Amino acid sequence: MKLTNRINILLLCVIASAPSIVTSSIYANPKATPTEEKASSESTHQENSAPADRQLLEDTIELHLRSTLELYKKFDFALENLAQVINNNQIRGCDKTKALEHIKMLRFNIAQLQGTSALVNDPMSIKLLNVIFKGLADHLRFVIKQNFTQFPEPQLEDLIKNTVTRNAPSIDSLKLDIEVNEKLMNSIDVEANRVGLSLFNRAYRRVEKFANDHTLLSKGGALLAAGVLAYLLIANLPDKIAPEWFTAARKNTIGQAPKVAIDGTLANEDHLNKAGWIQYYGQELGFLKLTLPPMITWELIRDPLKERFDETKKWMSRKWENVRAYLRGGPVVRKTDPWMIDPRYRFKDIIGKDHIKDQLSRIVEYFRNREKFNRSGMKPPKGFLFAGDTRTGKTFMAEAFAGELKDAFGENFNFLSFVAADILRDEHGLSRVMFYARYYAPCVLFIDEIDMLGAQRDKNAALLSQLLTAMSGVTTDEDDARPVIMLAATNAPQNLDYALLQPGRFEKTLWFMHPTLEERQYFLHKELDKIGIMTVDADYLKKLAQETESISFEALRRIIATALHYAKTEGESLNEFHLERAFDEETRLILFEDPRLPAHEKHLVAIHQAGHALATMLLESSQSVAKVTICPVNIKPKEEPTWMKYVQENEKQRETVENGKVFTCPKDGKGTYNSHDELIAQCKIDLAGHVAEKLILGNSGYTYHRHDNQKALAMAKYIVFKGIKESELPKEQCKKLQEEAYQLMNRCEKEVSDLLMQHKDKIEITAQALEKYLSLSGYHLELIMQGKPLTKPEASEQPTEADAPSPSAESAPLATADVNF
């Protein structure tokens, strides 16, 4: 039986039996005699005060329970931080896999205990929670002191049994246990912060912090400058002006100033100290007198010297950062050449992309068993082009491919990675790169953003010829023991010259797509599990994966990193609110602030966005509402859909920041392509904002989101023209279809107006909620549509978004004028 199950069984048994025992022991008077019990009817005052004493005792128990659970919360937060440190390889010598598994086991135990605490309402159970906490804390301190090299099982059963066999604890003893555990928790925080650091590392960190806090470096520079000025003053102040004590002090310190006779000899050689000799030789060498030849020489060598000095300064800065990282006990990054990379990943580290891994695995298999293929005369391709949208994993796949080949060839295999901009910046860039490829063979040569080289016949024919010649010499080499495999990546393959895609060059093009819903969900689980995060609900991760369509793994990793930063800043374990906030700020680009608009304009924006959101929910759209906001939102450029070609360039939206937006995500089971009805629904949704303004305000000025009508008309044209461009049709036919598209848009506006009229009260309620909370999720809109109330957000959550009510919240219809928040 697992440790968690044994602890929970014991704890539940105690909790089930404790209330009757504890109640009889606390509320009964053990000193009362039968005579006193008979006389109890006469003491009515004591009877009336008993409920008040009982309530006071219950409140005290509740207070101690909260303090105990707060300790568990801090303990869980410390474990989360330790998991991040271990995952970042900051503890030398520890078994990373076992350490993370052990931390996850402890966090699972804590989660189970916190869940069981909902049944706790007596001192004995609180005592048990404190005893278990002390046992887990002592266990963690032992593991930390061993630098996560030993992982014994926590011995808690005897502690629990010994506690159960005792009498019911008093309130004072509970308070004492909590105080002891708080001190224990503080010591854990200290030890967790310095785990993996040697005594020397900790001493250096203390010295560095003291120096930074007291600005010792700047003060040291000021003292040095003051010393130099004092020396110049002492050395050059004439004896006639200086007082006697000053002259005597100077004589004892530096002696006399050097005096040169007419014949050039030193007149007072016997009276010079070391400082005087330094001054004399400085004068002799001309350090103190700049003449014309040195000035001319300085002008000639100033720029080269400055360039050398800057390079030396950068080199010294990098070296000092490595030295400082070593002194602090942090990771030391040792790099030789930036283009020479040691592959860190393999195919098993890549989620999805199975068709690409299958293609490249054949190349790996060939070099693992060359003899099996050579007798058949089979030769694999040695040039691949990785094409696809940006941030879809092309560079990551190239490094994983190089890692697999390194496993096949051994340690003498190399991975050379260049960016097109770096090749163009060097005078002998392409020749140098090809020389490196031959010299460091066997290797993988990867050129990122190859289209930026401009190797096209109509742009740079000389560079194209040079690249084609070099590739033919490299990829057609018959020496399989020292092959050069060329990879290139681009998100604009149409810009490459056709000759580059011929056999013997980049003869195979592998396409990269954004991760699917299942891949995104698996990636989120994997990343959080890797650092021991167990406080995020699986249903929320599924929701987050659904709302991050066309998002790369790198963007998802950035969301997690930002959420961890928020959690660490707030001193809490990572939860759904941290991830949602990071998603809103990193991907949705919502600026969580009240729009700087007058009240009537803010009301108009809220009504407009409420119209869009409710129309999306009511119509047969392929999208569902994820969030609606009236906060300012950054607009990032993205690829335009096909139907946008019917919008004139001067009518397209150009704003970089807009007030309010509806964020949608595909419905379950919905793919890329839309049906005719879904396109009609999208046309109605585009018109719903101004329709809502007319229904609530009586009119619309079309000044806010004026591009909505342009988008709706473009969608109508796309439907009527059946995807054919207007320029490809005769003028008469084009004019006829344009009139038909305009009629279709008017019909859509009439239908969406009739639909929203039936839910006019919901539009007003949604607008009022947006004005108050600034942002609403799709769940909140469903509550409004069902006539249920929204609850006021908690203080610990975002102040700009309504909170979802608890499952026990009572359902009540929402009034049109008075919203129950």
KOLTI-563696 format. One record per residue (C-alpha): chain; x, y, z. Coordinates in steps of 0.2 Angstrom, whole numbers. Layout:
N
chaine|xx|yy|zz
A|X|Y|Z
...
This chain:
821
chaine|xx|yy|zz
A|0|0|0
A|7|17|-5
A|12|30|8
A|-2|42|3
A|-16|29|5
A|-9|23|22
A|-9|41|28
A|-26|45|22
A|-34|30|29
A|-27|34|46
A|-32|52|45
A|-49|48|39
A|-52|36|54
A|-46|48|66
A|-57|62|59
A|-72|51|59
A|-70|47|77
A|-63|63|84
A|-78|74|84
A|-87|64|97
A|-72|61|108
A|-66|79|107
A|-83|86|109
A|-86|76|125
A|-69|81|132
A|-69|99|128
A|-87|104|131
A|-90|93|146
A|-84|99|163
A|-73|85|170
A|-74|92|188
A|-93|93|189
A|-101|82|203
A|-119|75|203
A|-124|89|216
A|-117|102|204
A|-126|95|189
A|-143|95|199
A|-140|113|203
A|-136|118|185
A|-154|123|182
A|-151|137|194
A|-137|144|185
A|-146|151|169
A|-133|163|165
A|-120|149|162
A|-133|140|151
A|-135|156|141
A|-117|159|139
A|-113|141|133
A|-118|144|115
A|-107|159|115
A|-92|149|122
A|-95|135|109
A|-95|148|95
A|-79|156|101
A|-70|139|102
A|-76|134|85
A|-69|151|78
A|-53|147|87
A|-52|130|79
A|-55|137|62
A|-42|150|65
A|-29|137|69
A|-34|126|54
A|-31|140|42
A|-14|143|50
A|-10|125|47
A|-16|124|29
A|-6|140|26
A|9|131|31
A|5|117|19
A|3|130|5
A|20|137|9
A|28|120|9
A|20|116|-8
A|27|132|-15
A|44|127|-8
A|43|110|-17
A|38|119|-33
A|53|130|-33
A|65|116|-29
A|58|106|-44
A|62|121|-55
A|79|122|-48
A|82|103|-51
A|75|104|-68
A|87|118|-72
A|102|107|-67
A|107|119|-53
A|111|105|-40
A|127|96|-44
A|127|77|-42
A|109|74|-39
A|98|61|-48
A|87|73|-58
A|74|60|-62
A|72|52|-45
A|73|69|-37
A|58|76|-47
A|48|60|-45
A|51|61|-26
A|45|80|-26
A|30|75|-36
A|26|61|-23
A|27|74|-9
A|16|86|-18
A|4|73|-21
A|3|69|-2
A|1|87|2
A|-13|89|-11
A|-22|74|-3
A|-20|81|14
A|-27|98|9
A|-42|89|1
A|-45|79|17
A|-44|95|28
A|-61|99|22
A|-68|87|35
A|-57|93|49
A|-67|102|63
A|-59|97|79
A|-42|99|88
A|-36|81|86
A|-37|82|67
A|-28|99|67
A|-15|91|79
A|-12|77|66
A|-10|89|52
A|3|98|62
A|12|81|66
A|12|76|48
A|18|93|42
A|33|91|54
A|37|74|48
A|36|79|30
A|47|95|34
A|60|85|43
A|60|73|29
A|63|87|16
A|77|95|26
A|86|78|26
A|84|76|7
A|90|94|5
A|105|91|16
A|109|76|5
A|108|86|-11
A|94|75|-17
A|105|60|-18
A|95|49|-6
A|77|47|-6
A|70|37|10
A|52|35|12
A|44|47|25
A|41|38|42
A|24|45|47
A|14|30|53
A|22|30|70
A|20|48|73
A|1|47|68
A|-2|32|80
A|7|40|94
A|-3|56|92
A|-20|46|91
A|-16|37|107
A|-14|53|117
A|-28|63|125
A|-37|77|115
A|-25|92|113
A|-28|109|121
A|-29|125|111
A|-13|131|118
A|-4|115|112
A|-10|118|95
A|-4|136|95
A|13|130|100
A|14|116|87
A|10|130|73
A|23|141|80
A|36|127|79
A|31|122|62
A|32|140|56
A|50|141|62
A|53|124|53
A|46|131|37
A|57|147|38
A|72|135|40
A|66|125|25
A|65|141|14
A|83|146|19
A|90|128|15
A|80|127|-1
A|88|144|-7
A|105|138|-5
A|104|119|-9
A|117|114|-21
A|128|129|-16
A|145|126|-8
A|151|136|7
A|162|146|-4
A|147|150|-16
A|136|155|-1
A|150|166|6
A|153|175|-11
A|134|178|-13
A|134|186|4
A|149|197|-1
A|142|202|-18
A|125|207|-10
A|134|217|3
A|144|226|-10
A|129|229|-21
A|118|235|-6
A|132|247|0
A|139|252|-17
A|156|248|-12
A|163|247|-30
A|158|265|-33
A|164|270|-16
A|180|262|-20
A|182|271|-36
A|179|287|-27
A|192|283|-14
A|204|279|-28
A|201|296|-37
A|202|305|-21
A|219|297|-17
A|226|302|-35
A|220|320|-32
A|228|320|-15
A|244|314|-22
A|245|327|-35
A|241|340|-22
A|254|334|-11
A|267|332|-25
A|265|349|-33
A|260|361|-20
A|275|374|-18
A|285|374|-2
A|282|393|0
A|263|391|0
A|262|375|10
A|262|375|29
A|277|368|38
A|267|352|44
A|262|349|26
A|280|351|20
A|286|339|33
A|272|326|29
A|276|327|10
A|295|325|14
A|291|309|24
A|279|303|11
A|287|306|-6
A|302|316|-2
A|307|331|-13
A|300|334|-30
A|313|329|-44
A|324|344|-49
A|333|343|-66
A|349|354|-69
A|353|363|-85
A|364|349|-91
A|349|337|-89
A|355|328|-73
A|345|325|-58
A|350|338|-45
A|342|330|-29
A|344|312|-32
A|348|308|-14
A|332|316|-8
A|319|306|-19
A|308|292|-12
A|299|280|-23
A|285|292|-27
A|298|305|-33
A|307|292|-44
A|290|288|-52
A|286|306|-56
A|304|309|-63
A|303|294|-75
A|286|300|-80
A|293|317|-85
A|307|309|-94
A|296|297|-104
A|284|311|-109
A|269|305|-100
A|266|322|-92
A|269|332|-108
A|260|328|-124
A|269|335|-139
A|264|336|-157
A|271|319|-163
A|262|309|-150
A|246|318|-154
A|248|314|-172
A|252|296|-168
A|236|295|-157
A|225|301|-171
A|231|288|-182
A|230|273|-170
A|215|279|-160
A|201|270|-170
A|210|253|-172
A|214|254|-153
A|196|258|-149
A|190|244|-159
A|202|232|-151
A|198|239|-134
A|179|236|-137
A|183|218|-142
A|194|215|-127
A|181|223|-116
A|167|211|-123
A|178|196|-121
A|183|201|-103
A|164|203|-100
A|160|186|-106
A|174|178|-96
A|169|188|-80
A|151|182|-82
A|157|164|-82
A|169|167|-68
A|155|176|-58
A|143|161|-62
A|155|149|-56
A|158|159|-40
A|139|160|-37
A|137|142|-40
A|126|145|-56
A|128|137|-73
A|143|141|-83
A|141|143|-102
A|156|138|-111
A|155|142|-130
A|169|141|-143
A|161|147|-159
A|142|152|-160
A|139|142|-175
A|147|126|-168
A|133|118|-157
A|132|102|-147
A|115|94|-151
A|105|93|-135
A|89|85|-142
A|84|69|-150
A|68|64|-160
A|60|57|-144
A|60|76|-137
A|49|81|-151
A|30|80|-150
A|21|76|-166
A|30|79|-183
A|29|60|-186
A|30|61|-205
A|45|72|-204
A|54|61|-191
A|50|46|-202
A|58|54|-217
A|74|59|-207
A|75|42|-198
A|78|34|-214
A|94|44|-216
A|99|40|-198
A|96|21|-202
A|107|22|-217
A|122|29|-208
A|120|16|-194
A|120|2|-206
A|129|8|-222
A|134|-9|-228
A|116|-15|-229
A|112|-1|-241
A|128|0|-251
A|128|-17|-258
A|111|-12|-266
A|118|4|-273
A|106|14|-263
A|111|32|-258
A|100|43|-247
A|97|62|-251
A|109|74|-242
A|99|90|-244
A|82|95|-236
A|72|110|-235
A|62|114|-220
A|47|125|-225
A|33|131|-214
A|26|145|-204
A|38|154|-191
A|40|146|-174
A|34|129|-180
A|50|119|-174
A|61|119|-189
A|77|123|-180
A|72|112|-166
A|70|97|-178
A|87|101|-186
A|96|100|-169
A|87|84|-165
A|91|76|-182
A|110|81|-179
A|108|73|-162
A|102|57|-169
A|116|57|-182
A|129|60|-168
A|123|44|-159
A|126|35|-175
A|143|42|-179
A|150|45|-162
A|158|60|-154
A|167|66|-169
A|150|71|-177
A|147|90|-178
A|132|102|-180
A|135|118|-189
A|121|131|-188
A|121|148|-197
A|109|162|-200
A|108|170|-217
A|111|187|-210
A|128|181|-202
A|133|174|-219
A|130|190|-228
A|138|200|-215
A|155|191|-218
A|165|196|-233
A|169|178|-237
A|154|171|-229
A|147|157|-241
A|165|151|-245
A|170|151|-227
A|154|141|-222
A|157|128|-236
A|175|126|-230
A|170|123|-212
A|157|110|-218
A|171|100|-227
A|183|103|-213
A|172|97|-199
A|164|83|-209
A|155|72|-204
A|142|85|-200
A|125|93|-203
A|126|111|-210
A|110|120|-206
A|106|137|-214
A|91|146|-206
A|81|159|-216
A|90|154|-232
A|78|165|-242
A|86|180|-235
A|102|176|-244
A|94|183|-260
A|101|169|-270
A|90|171|-285
A|93|174|-303
A|85|191|-303
A|93|197|-287
A|110|190|-284
A|115|178|-298
A|133|177|-293
A|129|171|-275
A|116|159|-283
A|130|151|-294
A|142|150|-280
A|129|142|-268
A|124|129|-282
A|142|125|-286
A|147|123|-268
A|131|112|-264
A|135|101|-279
A|152|98|-272
A|147|94|-255
A|131|84|-256
A|138|73|-271
A|153|67|-261
A|154|49|-261
A|163|47|-245
A|150|41|-233
A|162|40|-218
A|163|59|-219
A|146|65|-226
A|140|83|-226
A|121|84|-224
A|114|101|-229
A|98|107|-221
A|89|124|-224
A|74|132|-216
A|62|146|-223
A|45|152|-221
A|44|158|-239
A|50|144|-250
A|42|152|-265
A|56|165|-264
A|69|152|-268
A|77|149|-285
A|70|133|-293
A|88|127|-296
A|90|125|-277
A|76|112|-276
A|84|100|-289
A|91|83|-285
A|108|84|-277
A|103|100|-268
A|88|103|-257
A|79|89|-266
A|66|86|-252
A|55|99|-245
A|47|94|-227
A|33|105|-222
A|30|110|-204
A|13|115|-197
A|8|122|-180
A|4|108|-167
A|-13|100|-166
A|-25|101|-151
A|-19|84|-145
A|-1|89|-147
A|-3|106|-137
A|-12|97|-123
A|1|84|-122
A|15|97|-122
A|6|107|-108
A|5|91|-97
A|23|86|-101
A|30|104|-97
A|21|105|-81
A|25|87|-76
A|43|90|-79
A|45|103|-66
A|33|94|-54
A|18|106|-56
A|2|96|-49
A|-9|111|-45
A|-17|114|-62
A|-33|105|-66
A|-32|94|-82
A|-49|101|-88
A|-41|119|-88
A|-26|112|-98
A|-38|105|-111
A|-47|122|-112
A|-31|131|-114
A|-25|119|-128
A|-42|123|-137
A|-40|142|-136
A|-22|142|-142
A|-25|137|-160
A|-10|141|-172
A|1|143|-157
A|19|136|-157
A|26|126|-143
A|38|140|-140
A|24|152|-137
A|16|139|-125
A|33|137|-116
A|33|156|-114
A|16|156|-106
A|21|144|-93
A|37|153|-90
A|27|170|-87
A|14|161|-76
A|28|154|-66
A|36|171|-64
A|19|178|-58
A|17|163|-46
A|34|165|-39
A|32|184|-36
A|16|181|-27
A|23|167|-17
A|10|154|-22
A|10|138|-31
A|6|139|-50
A|-13|138|-53
A|-25|142|-67
A|-26|160|-64
A|-8|162|-66
A|-9|153|-83
A|-24|163|-89
A|-16|179|-84
A|0|174|-94
A|-10|169|-109
A|-20|185|-109
A|-4|196|-108
A|8|185|-119
A|-3|179|-133
A|-20|189|-133
A|-10|204|-129
A|-23|212|-118
A|-18|227|-108
A|-27|225|-92
A|-32|243|-89
A|-48|253|-90
A|-50|261|-107
A|-46|279|-106
A|-63|284|-114
A|-77|295|-108
A|-92|286|-100
A|-103|286|-115
A|-90|280|-126
A|-85|266|-114
A|-104|261|-114
A|-104|261|-133
A|-89|249|-134
A|-96|237|-121
A|-113|236|-131
A|-103|234|-148
A|-93|219|-141
A|-108|212|-132
A|-116|211|-149
A|-102|202|-157
A|-100|190|-142
A|-119|185|-141
A|-120|183|-160
A|-106|171|-160
A|-114|161|-146
A|-132|161|-154
A|-127|158|-173
A|-121|142|-181
A|-103|148|-181
A|-88|137|-181
A|-81|147|-167
A|-85|148|-149
A|-82|163|-137
A|-66|161|-126
A|-66|179|-119
A|-73|196|-123
A|-65|212|-116
A|-66|231|-118
A|-48|233|-112
A|-35|240|-125
A|-28|226|-135
A|-12|226|-145
A|-15|221|-163
A|-1|210|-171
A|0|207|-189
A|-5|190|-195
A|-9|181|-212
A|-25|187|-219
A|-39|175|-224
A|-43|172|-242
A|-59|182|-242
A|-50|198|-236
A|-44|200|-254
A|-61|208|-258
A|-57|222|-246
A|-48|237|-253
A|-30|240|-246
A|-35|258|-240
A|-50|251|-231
A|-41|238|-221
A|-38|240|-202
A|-22|248|-198
A|-23|252|-180
A|-10|244|-168
A|-20|246|-152
A|-39|244|-152
A|-52|245|-137
A|-61|229|-135
A|-60|212|-144
A|-69|195|-144
A|-57|181|-144
A|-64|164|-151
A|-58|146|-152
A|-64|132|-164
A|-78|121|-158
A|-74|103|-153
A|-72|93|-169
A|-71|108|-180
A|-57|108|-194
A|-50|121|-205
A|-63|123|-218
A|-80|132|-217
A|-96|128|-224
A|-108|140|-233
A|-119|142|-218
A|-104|145|-207
A|-98|159|-219
A|-115|167|-218
A|-114|166|-199
A|-97|175|-199
A|-105|189|-210
A|-119|191|-197
A|-106|191|-183
A|-96|205|-191
A|-112|215|-192
A|-119|211|-175
A|-108|225|-166
A|-117|240|-175
A|-134|231|-174
A|-132|230|-155
A|-128|249|-155
A|-144|252|-165
A|-155|241|-153
A|-149|248|-137
A|-144|266|-142
A|-156|269|-156
A|-143|272|-169
A|-125|269|-174
A|-112|282|-180
A|-101|268|-187
A|-86|277|-180
A|-81|263|-168
A|-74|247|-178
A|-80|255|-195
A|-70|240|-203
A|-83|228|-197
A|-95|232|-212
A|-80|231|-224
A|-76|214|-218
A|-95|209|-219
A|-96|215|-237
A|-80|206|-241
A|-87|190|-234
A|-103|192|-244
A|-93|195|-260
A|-83|180|-256
A|-99|169|-255
A|-107|177|-270
A|-92|177|-281
A|-88|159|-276
A|-70|163|-272
A|-67|171|-290
A|-58|188|-290
A|-67|202|-296
A|-54|207|-309
A|-57|189|-317
A|-75|192|-322
A|-83|204|-336
A|-88|221|-329
A|-107|217|-331
A|-106|201|-322
A|-95|208|-309
A|-108|223|-306
A|-122|211|-305
A|-113|200|-292
A|-108|215|-282
A|-127|220|-281
A|-131|203|-275
A|-117|203|-262
A|-124|220|-255
A|-141|212|-254
A|-134|197|-245
A|-126|208|-233
A|-142|218|-230
A|-152|202|-227
A|-139|196|-215
A|-140|212|-205
A|-159|211|-205
A|-158|193|-198
A|-145|196|-185
A|-155|211|-179
A|-171|200|-177
A|-160|188|-168
A|-152|200|-156
A|-169|209|-153
A|-175|193|-144
A|-160|194|-132
A|-160|213|-130
A|-159|211|-111
A|-144|199|-112
A|-135|212|-122
A|-138|226|-109
A|-133|214|-95
A|-117|209|-104
A|-113|227|-108
A|-115|231|-89
A|-104|217|-84
A|-91|222|-96
A|-91|240|-90
A|-89|234|-72
A|-77|219|-74
A|-69|224|-91
A|-67|206|-97
A|-78|191|-97
A|-75|173|-101
A|-86|161|-112
A|-92|153|-96
A|-98|169|-89
A|-108|173|-105
A|-116|156|-104
A|-121|160|-86
A|-129|176|-93
A|-138|167|-107
A|-145|155|-94
A|-151|169|-83
A|-138|165|-69
A|-129|178|-58
A|-110|181|-59
A|-100|182|-43
A|-89|196|-37
A|-70|191|-40
A|-60|187|-26
A|-46|199|-20
A|-32|187|-25
A|-38|186|-43
A|-37|198|-57
A|-47|213|-53
A|-52|216|-71
A|-62|199|-74
A|-77|192|-66
A|-75|176|-57
A|-85|160|-60
A|-97|156|-46
A|-94|140|-36
A|-105|125|-39
A|-115|128|-24
A|-120|146|-29
A|-139|148|-31
A|-146|151|-48
A|-157|167|-50
A|-163|176|-65
A|-154|192|-70
A|-164|208|-71
A|-162|219|-86
A|-158|235|-76
A|-151|228|-60
A|-137|216|-62
A|-133|204|-48
A|-114|203|-47
